[in-house]
Amino acid sequence: MTETQAEFNQAKKNFDEEYVSEDPHAYYAAMRKVNYQIPQNANHFLVRVMDEIRTARRLSEVSVLDIGCSYGVNAALLKYELTLDVLYEYYAGDRRGSSAQDDRKFFSRFQERPGVRVHGIDISRQAIDYAREVRLLDSAIAVNLEEDSVPVNILQTLPKVDLIISTGCIGYVTHRTFARVLDHLAPAEPPWIAVTALRTLDFAVFEEHFERYGLFTERLAGPLRQREIANGRERAAALAATDARCERNPTPEELGFLAADLYLSLPGADAARREIIHGAPGFVVR
């Protein structure tokens, strides 16, 4: 990690307090305030990647592992035909007296995508307990894989994973988290990995580590809007971290947004025969 990248991590707005509630109201309120959109902007590509895995491996069901799953945002967008704005509006309502059953009824109103199972890993027990109770996540475990080994009670799930995803979490977690997961996956048919990483970060370290597991990486889309820059300190640090990687003028960061690229890593055999349609929309400004 470069000095400017480390400085950005220190300047980046902290959302830890929003992850300690048993109800996701505070989380969605905080994310909406900074117009957090990366789960939505990445979703189009993640759905297409799931469809391609289903075809390439002749699967009736795709098993997804979401690293940094929080309250099951990606799971909701992958399992149901809805948008992040719909979730923002729903969770902004009066939550007094609401229950997991009420939230399950809410999600049942939307068309469900068939053949999708989502498992989650996150450091927040409150967040994953909620997502599991509402049945957004089929299984989940609270663990910090930057510091801890993979718990025994998830080892049986990992070999069945077809796709690992992560949006908005790279930077909070490093290649160490992914290595601890990949060490327990079936070597004969490792999963694909689709993650977003802020442009303030150098993804090359991840690419190098993924290659050790026979995975080859390409930049699939980006820059995609992640969220609005929260304050002047964060803006200055973001500009410094992206200055050397400037690809356009003005940059998203100069326009007041943190932007991310989406990377796809997959086994060499799959990489050789894949025909995914590229169509990155550039800087998505929803």
N, C-alpha and C positions, 0 to 999 in steps of 0.2 A: 504494500500500500504506500502510495506516495505521500509526501508531506501535505500537499493540498487536499488530497482525498481524506486524510486523517483529520485535517482542520474542518472539512465539511461535515464529517461525522459528528464532531464536537458541536458544530453550530446548528446542526439539524434539529428541528423542533421535536420535542419529546412528547409522545402520546401514551406513555406508560399508564397514567392514571385512568385512561379510558378502557383499559383491559381488565380491571379488577372487579367489575360489576357482574352480577349474575344475569342481568338483563342488558341487551345491547343498545339501549336507548342512548346512553352517553357516548358510546363508540360511534354510532351513526351520526349523532349530532356534531361531534368533533370532526369527523371526516367530511361531512357536508359543508361545514364552515370553511374548509380549505379546498372545497370542490374536488375532492379525491375521486379520480375517475379511472385509475389504471385497471381495476378488475373488469370494468365494462369495456375499456378500449382494447384489452387483451383477449376478451372473451371470444370475439369473432374468430380469432386465430386458434384459440384453444379448442373450440368446437370443431374446427376443420382438421386440426391435428388428431383429435379423437376419432373422427370419421376415417381418417387415413390409416390410423393404427387398426381400426376395426376391419378395414379392407385388407391391409397388408398381412395381418396375422389371422384373418378369418375368424374374428371374434364376434360372438353375439352380445358380449358385455365387456365394457372397458373399465378396468379398475384404476382409479386415479389416487395418487397420494399428494396432498396439498401441504407443503411445508410452510409454516406460518399461517395456518388456516383461520386464525382468530375465531369470529362468530359464524363461520361457514359462508362467507360472502361468495367466494368462488364456487363453492358447492351449490349454492342457490342458483347462481347464474348458469352453471353447467347442467343442472338437473331440470330446471324449469325455464319456460319461455317468458322471461321477464327481464327487466332492466335494473340497473343500480338506482336510478332515479325513483323507481317504484318502491324499492326497499327504503330509500331515504324518506319518502313520503309516509310509508307505513309506520316506520319506527319513530317518526316525529310526532305521532299521535299520542293521546293520553294512554299511558301504559299502566295506570293504576288498576289493580285487580286483574291484569292480563295474565294468561297462563300459557304454558307450552302448547296445550291443546288448542288454544285460540290461534296461536301462530301456525300450528300444523294445518288448521282449517284455512288460514290465509293462503298458504302455499298450495293447498289442494285446489284453489280456484284457477291455477295456471296449468297450461298443458305441460306435461312431464316428458322429458326426452327419455326414450327407452334405452335400457342397457347401459346405464351409467351408475357406477358405485364410487363414492368418494370417501377416502380415509384422510385423517388429519393429524398433524403434529404441530403443537404450539406450546409456548411456555406458560400460557394462561389457562389454568384449570377451569376458571369460571367461564371463559369463552368456549372452550371445547365441550364442557358439560352442557351448556345451552345448545350448541349446535347439534350435539348428539341427541338431546332430549327432543328437539324439534324435528329430528330425523333428516337434517341436512347432511350430516356426516354419518356414514354407516359404521364407522369406528373411529376412535381418536384417542390420543394419549398426550398428557402434559409432560413435556420433558425438554430440557435444554441440551441439545446435542452438541453445542459448542463445548460443553463441559462434561457431559455425562455420556455413557455408552447407551446403546439401544436397549430398552427394557425387554425382558423376556416375553411379556404379554403382547408384543407387536411383531415378534419375529416370525410367527406363522402367517401373518398378513403380507409381509414385505415380498416374499418370492412371487406372489400373485399380482404384483403391481405392474401395470402396463405403461403408465405414464406418470411421471413426477412433475408437478407444477409448483410455481411460487410466483406471486405477484406482490411487489412492494416490500418484500422481506430480505432480498439480497442486500447486504450491507449490515443488517442486523445479524444475519448469519453469514458465515464464510464457507469456503470449500470444505471445512472440517465437518460441518453438519451433513453435507451431501456424501462425503466419504464414509461416514459412519452408517449411513443408510445403504449406500451402494455395496458395502462390504457384505451385506446380508441378503443381497438379491441373487436370483438364479443366474449364474454366469453364462449359461447356454443361450438365454434369451433376455438380455438386460432391457430395462425399460427405456423409453424415450424420455427426454427431459425438456420441458418448455418453461422458461422462466423470464421474468423481466428484471432488468437491472438499470438503475439510474445512470445517466450519462456522466455523472460525477465519479463513477467507479470504473476501474479497468477490469473488464471481464476476462482478460487473457489468463489470469490465474485459474479461474474456473475451467476454462477450455483445456488448459494443460493437465489439470487433475482429471477431468472427464476422459481425456484421451487415454489415461492409464487404465481405464475400465473399458477401452475399446469403443468409446463414444466420440463421434466427430461433430463439431459445432458449426452452425451457420447463424448469421444474423437474419432473422426471418422478417422482422418488421421494426419500424421506428424512424424517427423518434415519436413516441406516443406520450400524450400528456398524462402525467401521474397526478399532480395536484398543483395548486397555487403555492408560490413561495410565501412562507409565513411571515417573514420580517426582514429587516435590512441586513442583519448579520448573516442570516441564512442565504440571502441573495448574493452578498459579497463572496461568501465561501463557495457557493455553487458556480458563480462566474469564474472564480479562480481555478476551480477543479475542472471545468470544462473548456477553459481557454485554449489549452493545447490540442483539444480534440474538435475544435470548431469546424463544422461542416457547412454552415449556412450563415447568412447575415440578414436580419438579426437572428440570434439563436433563441430557442424557446426560453432559456434562462433569462435572456435580456428582456424578453416579453413578459416575464414575471411568473413563469411556470417551471416546475421540475418536470423533466421529460425522461422517459426510459426507452430502452431498446428491448426487443423480445428475441431471445435466442432459443434455437432448437438444437438439441444434441441427441444423436441416435446412433445405434450400432452400425458398423461399416456396411454390413450386408443390407440393412434396410436403407442406408444412405445411398447405396449404389442403385437401388431400384425405385426409389421414391419419386413421385411425380406431383408433389403438392403444388398447388397453384399459388405463385407469389403474387401479391397485389397489395403490398404495404401502402396504406393510405397516407403515409407521411405523418406530419404533425397533426394528430387528432385533437381538436380543440373543443370538444364537448364540455 
